[in-house]
Amino acid sequence: MTRKNIKFAVGILLIFIVVVWFGVIGFKEGQAYYLTADELVKTKDTIYNKHIRVAGKVVPGSIERNSNEFKFQIEQNGIIIPVSYPPDEPVPDTFNDNAQVVISGKYQENGIFKSDAIQAKCASKYEAMNE
């Protein structure tokens, strides 16, 4: 093999390794437990600091936003979880009191869910029309 062919083979091998590495990392980060708020509280000791998704309803009157923090609470079957979210991150238009939400992030040992993403829907917008 000539020196040029060896360089080419090493370059292809490096590109292949990098692509596989990013694929493995992306797959691991894409895996997330999906729980409701009440299920999270039941399994909290095994889930601390793991990236998870949690579903619940925004507790009315719990949304607090200022320049330093954005906080709210979610509820499912009487279980309430406090949530913190970066104040400079956008929030969906349908995010409001009583909205069904799915939040992604990590549940901390202090009982606060540190969210990095919010998905919200307004049930009334997606109900079928009466005919």
Buried (B, 14 or more C-beta within 10 A) or exposed (E): EEEEEEEEEEEEEEEEEEEEEEEEEEEEEEEEBEBBBBBBBEEBEEBEEEBBBBBBBBBEEBBEEEEEEBBBBBBBEEBBBBBBBEEEEEBBEBBBEEBBBBBBBBBEEEEBBBBEEBBBBBEEEEEEEEE
